[in-house]
Amino acid sequence: MPEGERYTLTSIAQKRGVVVFRCSPDASGNIPPRASLLKIEKEVTKLAHEHLLVFANAAQTADLAMGWSRPRPA
């Protein structure tokens, strides 16, 4: 993430150990760039191993990205 860039994660749902988080757009109102998405994913995994991330732009139009993460069996 660019230096000083901050995102807000809001837990919007939880069911059977899976947590759904909504991530705020960047300062320009856009979905964070891929490099930032991967860093956010890494940090969220510390909070909830099984999760779904939802990203939307400030206008909440068709620009939408989602990411699903669940632990893999060893």
SELOMAR-710522 format. One record per atom (N, C-alpha, C): x, y, z; residue in one letter. Coordinates in steps of 0.02 Angstrom, whole numbers, plus 50000, padded with zeros to 5 digits. Layout:
<atoms>
XYZA ...
</atoms>
This chain:
<atoms>
500424994150000M 500005000050000M 500445006250000M 500225011249967P 500615017449968P 500675020050040P 501225023350054E 501355025950121E 500775030450143E 500525029150202G 499985033150230G 499285031350207G 499225026650161E 498565024550136E 498235020350190E 497605021950205R 497235018350257R 496565016050230R 496355010350252Y 495715007450233Y 495335005450295Y 494685005950293T 494275003950349T 493914997450331T 493974992550375L 493624986250367L 493044986150416L 492454984350390T 491854983850431T 491584976850425T 491494973550481S 491194966850480S 490444967750467S 490194964950412I 489494965850395I 489074959550403I 489404953750412A 489034947550422A 489514942250449A 489214937250482Q 489604931650508Q 489144925650511Q 489394919950487K 489004913750489K 489474907950492K 489404903750542R 489804897650550R 490544898750542R 490794904050572G 491504905350571G 491764909250512G 491334910550463V 491544914550404V 491314921750417V 491774926350411V 491624933450423V 491654937150356V 491164941350344V 491144945550284V 491344952650304V 491864955250271F 492104961950284F 491994966250223F 491794972450234R 491754977350180R 492344982150190R 492714983250136C 493294987650140C 493134994350107C 493324999750140S 493205006450114S 493615007450050S 493385011950006P 493775013649947P 494395017749966P 494845018649918D 495435022649932D 495255030149934D 495745034349943A 495625041549951A 495295044649889A 495385041549831S 495075043949769S 494385041149758S 494165036749803G 493505033649797G 493495027449755G 494085024649740N 494135018749698N 494295012549739N 494195006749709I 494405000449740I 495165000649745I 495454998449800P 496184998549807P 496514994549751P 497124996449731P 497484992649680P 497654985649704P 497804981149657R 497914974149674R 498444973149729R 498984976849726A 499504976049777A 499224977549846A 498804982649851S 498484984249915S 497984978949936S 497614976249887L 497134970949902L 497474965049934L 498054963149908L 498424957449935L 498664958750006L 498884964950020K 499104966650087K 498514966750136K 497944969250113I 497344969250155I 497144962050171I 497164957750120E 496994950650129E 497444947550182E 498084948950179K 498564946050227K 498394948250298K 498224954650307E 498054957250374E 497394954450399E 496904953750356V 496244951250376V 496294943950398V 496744940150367T 496834933150386T 497024932450459T 497364937550487K 497544937550558K 496914938150602K 496394941350575L 495774942350613L 495284936550606L 495234933950545A 494754928450532A 495034924150476A 495184917850491H 495474913450441H 495004912450382H 494364911450396E 493874910750343E 493504917250336E 493564920450278H 493254927050269H 493114928450196H 492694933350187L 492534935950120L 492634943450124L 493014946150077L 493134953250074L 492724956250017L 492374961650030V 491984965049979V 492264972149972V 492434973949911F 492704980549896F 492234983949846F 492054990149859A 491644993949812A 491915001049809A 491815004349752N 492035011249747N 491565015749787N 491735022049792A 491345026649833A 490625027449808A 490525027049742A 489855027649714A 489455021149719A 489795015849738Q 489505009149743Q 489165007049678Q 489505008449623T 489255006449558T 489534999649541T 489584998049478A 489774991349456A 490494989549474A 490904994349494D 491594992649513D 491574989049580D 491654982549578L 491604978349638L 492104972749633L 492434971249688A 492894965649690A 492774961849754A 492834955349750M 492744951149810M 493304946149814M 493484944349874G 493994939349885G 493764934549940G 493854928149929W 493644922949977W 494274919450001W 494304918250065S 494874914650093S 494634909650144S 494894903650140R 494744898550189R 495374894250199R 495454891550258P 496054887450270P 496034881050229P 496614878950208R 496674872750170R 496874867150218R 496584861150207P 496774855650251P 497524854050245P 497824852250301A 498544850850300A 498684843850275A 
</atoms>
